[in-house]
Amino acid sequence: MDHIYAVGGESEVEEEAGEDESACERYDPVTDTWRSVCPLPLARSQHAGCALPSSSCLLISGGLHCDQVLSSV
């Protein structure tokens, strides 16, 4: 895959609490464009991600949501 992904996020700054983001976007450097892809089921921070080279799957695992540790993928 020749793309860059921006996946979710969650503000850890108290003044920005509640500004959670579950959106996912994919950047195509050939066309210099961003495109929305399937969002996360809920916002999370401190997660890990992996793109599977033989498919169009992007796996996102773990992380935190409102100080709750997530074990989902």
All heavy atoms as a GROMACS GRO file, in nm:
protein
  539
    1MET      N    1   0.084  -0.118   0.000
    1MET     CA    2   0.000   0.000   0.000
    1MET      C    3   0.089   0.124   0.000
    1MET      O    4   0.184   0.130   0.075
    1MET     CB    5  -0.088   0.001   0.124
    1MET     CG    6  -0.186  -0.110   0.131
    1MET     SD    7  -0.293  -0.088   0.274
    1MET     CE    8  -0.416  -0.204   0.232
    2ASP      N    9   0.053   0.217  -0.080
    2ASP     CA   10   0.131   0.338  -0.092
    2ASP      C   11   0.052   0.457  -0.039
    2ASP      O   12   0.046   0.562  -0.104
    2ASP     CB   13   0.172   0.361  -0.237
    2ASP     CG   14   0.263   0.252  -0.288
    2ASP    OD1   15   0.343   0.202  -0.208
    2ASP    OD2   16   0.254   0.217  -0.406
    3HIS      N   17  -0.008   0.442   0.076
    3HIS     CA   18  -0.090   0.548   0.135
    3HIS      C   19  -0.046   0.573   0.279
    3HIS      O   20   0.019   0.490   0.340
    3HIS     CB   21  -0.238   0.509   0.134
    3HIS     CG   22  -0.293   0.489  -0.003
    3HIS    ND1   23  -0.301   0.366  -0.063
    3HIS    CD2   24  -0.343   0.578  -0.092
    3HIS    CE1   25  -0.354   0.380  -0.184
    3HIS    NE2   26  -0.379   0.508  -0.204
    4ILE      N   27  -0.088   0.688   0.329
    4ILE     CA   28  -0.067   0.723   0.469
    4ILE      C   29  -0.204   0.737   0.533
    4ILE      O   30  -0.295   0.794   0.472
    4ILE     CB   31   0.011   0.855   0.481
    4ILE    CG1   32   0.150   0.839   0.420
    4ILE    CG2   33   0.019   0.900   0.627
    4ILE    CD1   34   0.227   0.969   0.408
    5TYR      N   35  -0.220   0.684   0.652
    5TYR     CA   36  -0.349   0.689   0.721
    5TYR      C   37  -0.341   0.777   0.845
    5TYR      O   38  -0.243   0.772   0.919
    5TYR     CB   39  -0.392   0.548   0.763
    5TYR     CG   40  -0.426   0.459   0.645
    5TYR    CD1   41  -0.327   0.386   0.582
    5TYR    CD2   42  -0.555   0.452   0.597
    5TYR    CE1   43  -0.358   0.306   0.473
    5TYR    CE2   44  -0.587   0.373   0.489
    5TYR     CZ   45  -0.487   0.300   0.427
    5TYR     OH   46  -0.518   0.221   0.320
    6ALA      N   47  -0.446   0.855   0.867
    6ALA     CA   48  -0.464   0.932   0.990
    6ALA      C   49  -0.587   0.870   1.056
    6ALA      O   50  -0.697   0.874   1.000
    6ALA     CB   51  -0.487   1.079   0.959
    7VAL      N   52  -0.566   0.812   1.174
    7VAL     CA   53  -0.671   0.730   1.235
    7VAL      C   54  -0.709   0.782   1.373
    7VAL      O   55  -0.629   0.779   1.466
    7VAL     CB   56  -0.624   0.583   1.247
    7VAL    CG1   57  -0.732   0.498   1.310
    7VAL    CG2   58  -0.584   0.528   1.112
    8GLY      N   59  -0.832   0.829   1.384
    8GLY     CA   60  -0.890   0.866   1.512
    8GLY      C   61  -0.807   0.962   1.594
    8GLY      O   62  -0.723   1.036   1.544
    9GLY      N   63  -0.833   0.959   1.721
    9GLY     CA   64  -0.763   1.045   1.815
    9GLY      C   65  -0.857   1.086   1.926
    9GLY      O   66  -0.978   1.069   1.917
   10GLU      N   67  -0.800   1.137   2.030
   10GLU     CA   68  -0.879   1.179   2.144
   10GLU      C   69  -0.796   1.282   2.219
   10GLU      O   70  -0.681   1.257   2.252
   10GLU     CB   71  -0.909   1.058   2.232
   10GLU     CG   72  -1.007   1.083   2.343
   10GLU     CD   73  -1.045   0.953   2.411
   10GLU    OE1   74  -0.956   0.877   2.451
   10GLU    OE2   75  -1.164   0.930   2.426
   11SER      N   76  -0.852   1.398   2.244
   11SER     CA   77  -0.778   1.503   2.312
   11SER      C   78  -0.751   1.464   2.456
   11SER      O   79  -0.838   1.415   2.526
   11SER     CB   80  -0.857   1.634   2.308
   11SER     OG   81  -0.785   1.733   2.378
   12GLU      N   82  -0.629   1.487   2.499
   12GLU     CA   83  -0.593   1.463   2.638
   12GLU      C   84  -0.579   1.594   2.714
   12GLU      O   85  -0.537   1.595   2.828
   12GLU     CB   86  -0.465   1.380   2.645
   12GLU     CG   87  -0.485   1.241   2.587
   12GLU     CD   88  -0.361   1.155   2.596
   12GLU    OE1   89  -0.265   1.194   2.665
   12GLU    OE2   90  -0.360   1.050   2.532
   13VAL      N   91  -0.613   1.705   2.648
   13VAL     CA   92  -0.609   1.837   2.710
   13VAL      C   93  -0.746   1.862   2.771
   13VAL      O   94  -0.848   1.851   2.704
   13VAL     CB   95  -0.576   1.946   2.606
   13VAL    CG1   96  -0.579   2.083   2.669
   13VAL    CG2   97  -0.441   1.917   2.542
   14GLU      N   98  -0.751   1.894   2.899
   14GLU     CA   99  -0.877   1.907   2.970
   14GLU      C  100  -0.972   2.007   2.904
   14GLU      O  101  -1.092   1.984   2.895
   14GLU     CB  102  -0.852   1.946   3.116
   14GLU     CG  103  -0.977   1.940   3.201
   14GLU     CD  104  -0.944   1.958   3.348
   14GLU    OE1  105  -0.835   1.919   3.391
   14GLU    OE2  106  -1.029   2.013   3.419
   15GLU      N  107  -0.919   2.119   2.853
   15GLU     CA  108  -1.003   2.221   2.791
   15GLU      C  109  -1.069   2.170   2.663
   15GLU      O  110  -1.168   2.224   2.618
   15GLU     CB  111  -0.921   2.347   2.756
   15GLU     CG  112  -0.866   2.420   2.877
   15GLU     CD  113  -0.737   2.356   2.928
   15GLU    OE1  114  -0.656   2.306   2.848
   15GLU    OE2  115  -0.717   2.357   3.050
   16GLU      N  116  -1.012   2.065   2.603
   16GLU     CA  117  -1.066   2.011   2.479
   16GLU      C  118  -1.138   1.879   2.502
   16GLU      O  119  -1.170   1.809   2.407
   16GLU     CB  120  -0.954   1.993   2.378
   16GLU     CG  121  -0.887   2.123   2.338
   16GLU     CD  122  -0.764   2.101   2.252
   16GLU    OE1  123  -0.735   1.986   2.216
   16GLU    OE2  124  -0.697   2.200   2.220
   17ALA      N  125  -1.164   1.843   2.625
   17ALA     CA  126  -1.231   1.717   2.655
   17ALA      C  127  -1.365   1.712   2.584
   17ALA      O  128  -1.436   1.811   2.575
   17ALA     CB  129  -1.250   1.703   2.805
   18GLY      N  130  -1.399   1.599   2.533
   18GLY     CA  131  -1.523   1.583   2.460
   18GLY      C  132  -1.508   1.605   2.310
   18GLY      O  133  -1.599   1.580   2.233
   19GLU      N  134  -1.391   1.647   2.266
   19GLU     CA  135  -1.365   1.666   2.124
   19GLU      C  136  -1.300   1.541   2.068
   19GLU      O  137  -1.194   1.544   2.009
   19GLU     CB  138  -1.277   1.789   2.101
   19GLU     CG  139  -1.344   1.919   2.141
   19GLU     CD  140  -1.259   2.040   2.110
   19GLU    OE1  141  -1.171   2.032   2.023
   19GLU    OE2  142  -1.282   2.143   2.175
   20ASP      N  143  -1.368   1.429   2.086
   20ASP     CA  144  -1.317   1.301   2.041
   20ASP      C  145  -1.332   1.288   1.891
   20ASP      O  146  -1.423   1.343   1.832
   20ASP     CB  147  -1.392   1.187   2.109
   20ASP     CG  148  -1.376   1.190   2.260
   20ASP    OD1  149  -1.280   1.254   2.307
   20ASP    OD2  150  -1.458   1.130   2.329
   21GLU      N  151  -1.247   1.211   1.834
   21GLU     CA  152  -1.248   1.193   1.689
   21GLU      C  153  -1.238   1.044   1.656
   21GLU      O  154  -1.146   0.978   1.700
   21GLU     CB  155  -1.130   1.268   1.629
   21GLU     CG  156  -1.128   1.272   1.480
   21GLU     CD  157  -1.246   1.347   1.421
   21GLU    OE1  158  -1.265   1.464   1.454
   21GLU    OE2  159  -1.318   1.286   1.341
   22SER      N  160  -1.334   0.995   1.581
   22SER     CA  161  -1.330   0.855   1.538
   22SER      C  162  -1.306   0.845   1.387
   22SER      O  163  -1.304   0.735   1.332
   22SER     CB  164  -1.460   0.783   1.576
   22SER     OG  165  -1.569   0.846   1.513
   23ALA      N  166  -1.289   0.957   1.321
   23ALA     CA  167  -1.270   0.958   1.176
   23ALA      C  168  -1.137   0.895   1.136
   23ALA      O  169  -1.040   0.896   1.211
   23ALA     CB  170  -1.276   1.101   1.124
   24CYS      N  171  -1.136   0.839   1.017
   24CYS     CA  172  -1.015   0.784   0.957
   24CYS      C  173  -1.003   0.841   0.816
   24CYS      O  174  -1.102   0.849   0.743
   24CYS     CB  175  -1.022   0.632   0.949
   24CYS     SG  176  -1.035   0.551   1.107
   25GLU      N  177  -0.882   0.879   0.780
   25GLU     CA  178  -0.858   0.935   0.647
   25GLU      C  179  -0.736   0.870   0.584
   25GLU      O  180  -0.644   0.827   0.655
   25GLU     CB  181  -0.836   1.085   0.656
   25GLU     CG  182  -0.957   1.162   0.706
   25GLU     CD  183  -0.929   1.309   0.718
   25GLU    OE1  184  -0.854   1.345   0.810
   25GLU    OE2  185  -0.980   1.386   0.634
   26ARG      N  186  -0.736   0.864   0.452
   26ARG     CA  187  -0.625   0.804   0.378
   26ARG      C  188  -0.569   0.908   0.281
   26ARG      O  189  -0.643   0.971   0.206
   26ARG     CB  190  -0.673   0.682   0.300
   26ARG     CG  191  -0.561   0.614   0.224
   26ARG     CD  192  -0.610   0.493   0.154
   26ARG     NE  193  -0.688   0.535   0.037
   26ARG     CZ  194  -0.754   0.451  -0.041
   26ARG    NH1  195  -0.756   0.323  -0.014
   26ARG    NH2  196  -0.820   0.496  -0.144
   27TYR      N  197  -0.438   0.926   0.285
   27TYR     CA  198  -0.370   1.021   0.196
   27TYR      C  199  -0.307   0.946   0.080
   27TYR      O  200  -0.239   0.845   0.099
   27TYR     CB  201  -0.262   1.096   0.274
   27TYR     CG  202  -0.181   1.189   0.188
   27TYR    CD1  203  -0.237   1.305   0.137
   27TYR    CD2  204  -0.050   1.160   0.157
   27TYR    CE1  205  -0.163   1.391   0.056
   27TYR    CE2  206   0.026   1.246   0.078
   27TYR     CZ  207  -0.032   1.360   0.027
   27TYR     OH  208   0.040   1.444  -0.051
   28ASP      N  209  -0.330   0.996  -0.040
   28ASP     CA  210  -0.270   0.939  -0.161
   28ASP      C  211  -0.165   1.038  -0.211
   28ASP      O  212  -0.199   1.146  -0.261
   28ASP     CB  213  -0.378   0.920  -0.267
   28ASP     CG  214  -0.326   0.853  -0.393
   28ASP    OD1  215  -0.203   0.853  -0.417
   28ASP    OD2  216  -0.409   0.799  -0.468
   29PRO      N  217  -0.037   1.005  -0.197
   29PRO     CA  218   0.068   1.100  -0.238
   29PRO      C  219   0.075   1.121  -0.390
   29PRO      O  220   0.125   1.224  -0.435
   29PRO     CB  221   0.197   1.036  -0.185
   29PRO     CG  222   0.165   0.893  -0.166
   29PRO     CD  223   0.019   0.884  -0.138
   30VAL      N  224   0.024   1.029  -0.468
   30VAL     CA  225   0.026   1.044  -0.614
   30VAL      C  226  -0.067   1.157  -0.656
   30VAL      O  227  -0.032   1.240  -0.739
   30VAL     CB  228  -0.012   0.912  -0.684
   30VAL    CG1  229  -0.027   0.931  -0.833
   30VAL    CG2  230   0.091   0.803  -0.653
   31THR      N  231  -0.187   1.161  -0.597
   31THR     CA  232  -0.285   1.265  -0.632
   31THR      C  233  -0.286   1.381  -0.533
   31THR      O  234  -0.358   1.478  -0.554
   31THR     CB  235  -0.426   1.205  -0.638
   31THR    OG1  236  -0.460   1.152  -0.509
   31THR    CG2  237  -0.434   1.095  -0.743
   32ASP      N  238  -0.208   1.370  -0.424
   32ASP     CA  239  -0.200   1.472  -0.319
   32ASP      C  240  -0.339   1.503  -0.263
   32ASP      O  241  -0.378   1.618  -0.248
   32ASP     CB  242  -0.134   1.599  -0.372
   32ASP     CG  243  -0.102   1.698  -0.261
   32ASP    OD1  244  -0.079   1.655  -0.147
   32ASP    OD2  245  -0.101   1.819  -0.289
   33THR      N  246  -0.414   1.395  -0.233
   33THR     CA  247  -0.550   1.412  -0.180
   33THR      C  248  -0.573   1.323  -0.058
   33THR      O  249  -0.513   1.217  -0.043
   33THR     CB  250  -0.656   1.375  -0.287
   33THR    OG1  251  -0.635   1.241  -0.329
   33THR    CG2  252  -0.651   1.469  -0.405
   34TRP      N  253  -0.664   1.369   0.029
   34TRP     CA  254  -0.711   1.293   0.145
   34TRP      C  255  -0.851   1.243   0.114
   34TRP      O  256  -0.930   1.313   0.051
   34TRP     CB  257  -0.716   1.381   0.269
   34TRP     CG  258  -0.582   1.409   0.328
   34TRP    CD1  259  -0.503   1.517   0.302
   34TRP    CD2  260  -0.512   1.330   0.423
   34TRP    NE1  261  -0.388   1.510   0.375
   34TRP    CE2  262  -0.390   1.395   0.451
   34TRP    CE3  263  -0.538   1.209   0.487
   34TRP    CZ2  264  -0.296   1.344   0.540
   34TRP    CZ3  265  -0.445   1.158   0.576
   34TRP    CH2  266  -0.326   1.225   0.602
   35ARG      N  267  -0.883   1.123   0.161
   35ARG     CA  268  -1.017   1.066   0.143
   35ARG      C  269  -1.061   1.003   0.274
   35ARG      O  270  -0.984   0.934   0.341
   35ARG     CB  271  -1.012   0.959   0.035
   35ARG     CG  272  -1.149   0.907  -0.004
   35ARG     CD  273  -1.136   0.796  -0.101
   35ARG     NE  274  -1.162   0.674  -0.025
   35ARG     CZ  275  -1.181   0.557  -0.075
   35ARG    NH1  276  -1.170   0.539  -0.205
   35ARG    NH2  277  -1.206   0.453   0.001
   36SER      N  278  -1.185   1.025   0.312
   36SER     CA  279  -1.240   0.961   0.432
   36SER      C  280  -1.260   0.813   0.406
   36SER      O  281  -1.303   0.774   0.298
   36SER     CB  282  -1.374   1.023   0.470
   36SER     OG  283  -1.356   1.156   0.512
   37VAL      N  284  -1.226   0.731   0.506
   37VAL     CA  285  -1.252   0.588   0.500
   37VAL      C  286  -1.336   0.552   0.623
   37VAL      O  287  -1.366   0.638   0.705
   37VAL     CB  288  -1.121   0.505   0.493
   37VAL    CG1  289  -1.048   0.533   0.363
   37VAL    CG2  290  -1.029   0.534   0.610
   38CYS      N  291  -1.371   0.428   0.638
   38CYS     CA  292  -1.460   0.383   0.746
   38CYS      C  293  -1.410   0.431   0.882
   38CYS      O  294  -1.294   0.410   0.918
   38CYS     CB  295  -1.468   0.231   0.743
   38CYS     SG  296  -1.586   0.163   0.858
   39PRO      N  297  -1.495   0.498   0.961
   39PRO     CA  298  -1.452   0.549   1.092
   39PRO      C  299  -1.440   0.438   1.196
   39PRO      O  300  -1.493   0.328   1.180
   39PRO     CB  301  -1.566   0.645   1.131
   39PRO     CG  302  -1.684   0.590   1.062
   39PRO     CD  303  -1.634   0.532   0.932
   40LEU      N  304  -1.370   0.468   1.303
   40LEU     CA  305  -1.361   0.376   1.418
   40LEU      C  306  -1.496   0.370   1.487
   40LEU      O  307  -1.574   0.466   1.482
   40LEU     CB  308  -1.256   0.427   1.517
   40LEU     CG  309  -1.112   0.434   1.468
   40LEU    CD1  310  -1.027   0.508   1.571
   40LEU    CD2  311  -1.058   0.296   1.445
   41PRO      N  312  -1.526   0.260   1.558
   41PRO     CA  313  -1.652   0.253   1.632
   41PRO      C  314  -1.659   0.356   1.745
   41PRO      O  315  -1.768   0.398   1.784
   41PRO     CB  316  -1.656   0.112   1.688
   41PRO     CG  317  -1.534   0.043   1.643
   41PRO     CD  318  -1.451   0.138   1.563
   42LEU      N  319  -1.544   0.396   1.800
   42LEU     CA  320  -1.538   0.502   1.898
   42LEU      C  321  -1.399   0.563   1.896
   42LEU      O  322  -1.305   0.502   1.849
   42LEU     CB  323  -1.572   0.451   2.040
   42LEU     CG  324  -1.470   0.364   2.111
   42LEU    CD1  325  -1.485   0.388   2.260
   42LEU    CD2  326  -1.497   0.218   2.083
   43ALA      N  327  -1.391   0.686   1.945
   43ALA     CA  328  -1.261   0.755   1.948
   43ALA      C  329  -1.166   0.682   2.041
   43ALA      O  330  -1.208   0.620   2.139
   43ALA     CB  331  -1.280   0.899   1.993
   44ARG      N  332  -1.038   0.689   2.011
   44ARG     CA  333  -0.936   0.629   2.096
   44ARG      C  334  -0.804   0.701   2.076
   44ARG      O  335  -0.783   0.765   1.974
   44ARG     CB  336  -0.921   0.479   2.070
   44ARG     CG  337  -0.880   0.445   1.929
   44ARG     CD  338  -0.868   0.295   1.906
   44ARG     NE  339  -0.997   0.231   1.914
   44ARG     CZ  340  -1.015   0.101   1.938
   44ARG    NH1  341  -0.912   0.022   1.956
   44ARG    NH2  342  -1.135   0.050   1.945
   45SER      N  343  -0.719   0.693   2.175
   45SER     CA  344  -0.585   0.750   2.165
   45SER      C  345  -0.487   0.641   2.205
   45SER      O  346  -0.524   0.538   2.261
   45SER     CB  347  -0.570   0.871   2.257
   45SER     OG  348  -0.586   0.834   2.392
   46GLN      N  349  -0.361   0.663   2.175
   46GLN     CA  350  -0.253   0.571   2.212
   46GLN      C  351  -0.277   0.431   2.156
   46GLN      O  352  -0.246   0.332   2.220
   46GLN     CB  353  -0.233   0.569   2.364
   46GLN     CG  354  -0.202   0.706   2.420
   46GLN     CD  355  -0.182   0.706   2.569
   46GLN    OE1  356  -0.127   0.612   2.624
   46GLN    NE2  357  -0.228   0.810   2.636
   47HIS      N  358  -0.331   0.424   2.036
   47HIS     CA  359  -0.359   0.297   1.970
   47HIS      C  360  -0.247   0.264   1.872
   47HIS      O  361  -0.160   0.346   1.846
   47HIS     CB  362  -0.494   0.303   1.899
   47HIS     CG  363  -0.512   0.425   1.814
   47HIS    ND1  364  -0.544   0.548   1.868
   47HIS    CD2  365  -0.502   0.444   1.680
   47HIS    CE1  366  -0.553   0.637   1.770
   47HIS    NE2  367  -0.528   0.577   1.657
   48ALA      N  368  -0.253   0.144   1.817
   48ALA     CA  369  -0.156   0.100   1.717
   48ALA      C  370  -0.231   0.060   1.591
   48ALA      O  371  -0.348   0.022   1.597
   48ALA     CB  372  -0.077  -0.019   1.769
   49GLY      N  373  -0.165   0.070   1.478
   49GLY     CA  374  -0.230   0.035   1.352
   49GLY      C  375  -0.137  -0.040   1.259
   49GLY      O  376  -0.015  -0.030   1.269
   50CYS      N  377  -0.198  -0.116   1.169
   50CYS     CA  378  -0.122  -0.195   1.072
   50CYS      C  379  -0.206  -0.210   0.946
   50CYS      O  380  -0.323  -0.246   0.953
   50CYS     CB  381  -0.091  -0.331   1.132
   50CYS     SG  382  -0.012  -0.445   1.018
   51ALA      N  383  -0.147  -0.182   0.831
   51ALA     CA  384  -0.214  -0.204   0.703
   51ALA      C  385  -0.172  -0.341   0.651
   51ALA      O  386  -0.053  -0.373   0.648
   51ALA     CB  387  -0.175  -0.096   0.603
   52LEU      N  388  -0.270  -0.423   0.613
   52LEU     CA  389  -0.239  -0.555   0.557
   52LEU      C  390  -0.208  -0.540   0.409
   52LEU      O  391  -0.291  -0.492   0.332
   52LEU     CB  392  -0.358  -0.649   0.578
   52LEU     CG  393  -0.397  -0.676   0.723
   52LEU    CD1  394  -0.517  -0.769   0.729
   52LEU    CD2  395  -0.281  -0.735   0.800
   53PRO      N  396  -0.087  -0.580   0.368
   53PRO     CA  397  -0.044  -0.554   0.230
   53PRO      C  398  -0.123  -0.628   0.123
   53PRO      O  399  -0.134  -0.582   0.011
   53PRO     CB  400   0.103  -0.598   0.230
   53PRO     CG  401   0.118  -0.686   0.349
   53PRO     CD  402   0.014  -0.645   0.447
   54SER      N  403  -0.180  -0.744   0.154
   54SER     CA  404  -0.250  -0.822   0.051
   54SER      C  405  -0.400  -0.792   0.046
   54SER      O  406  -0.474  -0.860  -0.024
   54SER     CB  407  -0.227  -0.971   0.076
   54SER     OG  408  -0.278  -1.006   0.204
   55SER      N  409  -0.446  -0.694   0.121
   55SER     CA  410  -0.588  -0.659   0.120
   55SER      C  411  -0.603  -0.508   0.143
   55SER      O  412  -0.506  -0.437   0.156
   55SER     CB  413  -0.663  -0.736   0.227
   55SER     OG  414  -0.633  -0.687   0.355
   56SER      N  415  -0.726  -0.465   0.150
   56SER     CA  416  -0.750  -0.323   0.176
   56SER      C  417  -0.784  -0.300   0.322
   56SER      O  418  -0.848  -0.202   0.357
   56SER     CB  419  -0.864  -0.273   0.086
   56SER     OG  420  -0.981  -0.347   0.114
   57CYS      N  421  -0.740  -0.391   0.410
   57CYS     CA  422  -0.773  -0.381   0.553
   57CYS      C  423  -0.669  -0.300   0.629
   57CYS      O  424  -0.549  -0.309   0.605
   57CYS     CB  425  -0.780  -0.520   0.616
   57CYS     SG  426  -0.920  -0.615   0.562
   58LEU      N  427  -0.720  -0.222   0.722
   58LEU     CA  428  -0.638  -0.147   0.815
   58LEU      C  429  -0.682  -0.191   0.954
   58LEU      O  430  -0.798  -0.177   0.990
   58LEU     CB  431  -0.660   0.003   0.797
   58LEU     CG  432  -0.580   0.097   0.884
   58LEU    CD1  433  -0.431   0.085   0.852
   58LEU    CD2  434  -0.626   0.239   0.862
   59LEU      N  435  -0.591  -0.249   1.031
   59LEU     CA  436  -0.624  -0.297   1.166
   59LEU      C  437  -0.578  -0.195   1.269
   59LEU      O  438  -0.464  -0.149   1.265
   59LEU     CB  439  -0.557  -0.431   1.194
   59LEU     CG  440  -0.593  -0.546   1.100
   59LEU    CD1  441  -0.513  -0.670   1.137
   59LEU    CD2  442  -0.740  -0.575   1.104
   60ILE      N  443  -0.667  -0.160   1.360
   60ILE     CA  444  -0.636  -0.068   1.469
   60ILE      C  445  -0.661  -0.144   1.599
   60ILE      O  446  -0.768  -0.202   1.617
   60ILE     CB  447  -0.726   0.058   1.464
   60ILE    CG1  448  -0.716   0.126   1.327
   60ILE    CG2  449  -0.691   0.154   1.576
   60ILE    CD1  450  -0.577   0.171   1.290
   61SER      N  451  -0.564  -0.143   1.688
   61SER     CA  452  -0.578  -0.221   1.811
   61SER      C  453  -0.551  -0.139   1.934
   61SER      O  454  -0.473  -0.044   1.933
   61SER     CB  455  -0.484  -0.342   1.808
   61SER     OG  456  -0.349  -0.298   1.809
   62GLY      N  457  -0.619  -0.181   2.042
   62GLY     CA  458  -0.593  -0.125   2.174
   62GLY      C  459  -0.617   0.024   2.184
   62GLY      O  460  -0.696   0.082   2.112
   63GLY      N  461  -0.547   0.084   2.278
   63GLY     CA  462  -0.557   0.226   2.301
   63GLY      C  463  -0.641   0.259   2.423
   63GLY      O  464  -0.677   0.171   2.503
   64LEU      N  465  -0.670   0.386   2.437
   64LEU     CA  466  -0.750   0.436   2.550
   64LEU      C  467  -0.871   0.513   2.497
   64LEU      O  468  -0.864   0.578   2.394
   64LEU     CB  469  -0.668   0.532   2.636
   64LEU     CG  470  -0.544   0.477   2.706
   64LEU    CD1  471  -0.470   0.591   2.776
   64LEU    CD2  472  -0.582   0.370   2.805
   65HIS      N  473  -0.980   0.504   2.572
   65HIS     CA  474  -1.098   0.586   2.546
   65HIS      C  475  -1.149   0.632   2.682
   65HIS      O  476  -1.193   0.551   2.764
   65HIS     CB  477  -1.206   0.508   2.473
   65HIS     CG  478  -1.334   0.585   2.455
   65HIS    ND1  479  -1.342   0.693   2.370
   65HIS    CD2  480  -1.454   0.574   2.513
   65HIS    CE1  481  -1.464   0.742   2.377
   65HIS    NE2  482  -1.535   0.672   2.463
   66CYS      N  483  -1.141   0.763   2.706
   66CYS     CA  484  -1.184   0.818   2.836
   66CYS      C  485  -1.119   0.742   2.953
   66CYS      O  486  -1.187   0.698   3.045
   66CYS     CB  487  -1.335   0.815   2.849
   66CYS     SG  488  -1.420   0.910   2.724
   67ASP      N  489  -0.990   0.724   2.947
   67ASP     CA  490  -0.911   0.654   3.049
   67ASP      C  491  -0.948   0.507   3.066
   67ASP      O  492  -0.909   0.443   3.162
   67ASP     CB  493  -0.922   0.724   3.186
   67ASP     CG  494  -0.859   0.863   3.181
   67ASP    OD1  495  -0.761   0.881   3.107
   67ASP    OD2  496  -0.908   0.952   3.251
   68GLN      N  497  -1.025   0.452   2.973
   68GLN     CA  498  -1.056   0.309   2.973
   68GLN      C  499  -0.962   0.240   2.875
   68GLN      O  500  -0.951   0.282   2.760
   68GLN     CB  501  -1.201   0.285   2.931
   68GLN     CG  502  -1.237   0.140   2.920
   68GLN     CD  503  -1.378   0.120   2.864
   68GLN    OE1  504  -1.443   0.213   2.818
   68GLN    NE2  505  -1.425  -0.002   2.868
   69VAL      N  506  -0.894   0.133   2.919
   69VAL     CA  507  -0.803   0.060   2.833
   69VAL      C  508  -0.887  -0.029   2.741
   69VAL      O  509  -0.974  -0.103   2.787
   69VAL     CB  510  -0.705  -0.027   2.915
   69VAL    CG1  511  -0.618  -0.110   2.824
   69VAL    CG2  512  -0.621   0.062   3.005
   70LEU      N  513  -0.861  -0.020   2.610
   70LEU     CA  514  -0.935  -0.098   2.511
   70LEU      C  515  -0.855  -0.219   2.467
   70LEU      O  516  -0.735  -0.210   2.448
   70LEU     CB  517  -0.967  -0.010   2.390
   70LEU     CG  518  -1.046   0.117   2.419
   70LEU    CD1  519  -1.055   0.202   2.292
   70LEU    CD2  520  -1.184   0.083   2.472
   71SER      N  521  -0.921  -0.331   2.449
   71SER     CA  522  -0.855  -0.450   2.400
   71SER      C  523  -0.908  -0.491   2.262
   71SER      O  524  -0.872  -0.596   2.209
   71SER     CB  525  -0.873  -0.567   2.499
   71SER     OG  526  -1.011  -0.598   2.512
   72SER      N  527  -0.992  -0.409   2.203
   72SER     CA  528  -1.053  -0.442   2.075
   72SER      C  529  -0.957  -0.418   1.959
   72SER      O  530  -0.861  -0.345   1.968
   72SER     CB  531  -1.179  -0.358   2.056
   72SER     OG  532  -1.147  -0.221   2.061
   73VAL      N  533  -0.987  -0.486   1.846
   73VAL     CA  534  -0.913  -0.469   1.720
   73VAL      C  535  -1.012  -0.428   1.615
   73VAL      O  536  -1.120  -0.485   1.604
   73VAL     CB  537  -0.843  -0.599   1.678
   73VAL    CG1  538  -0.776  -0.583   1.542
   73VAL    CG2  539  -0.742  -0.640   1.781
   0.00000   0.00000   0.00000
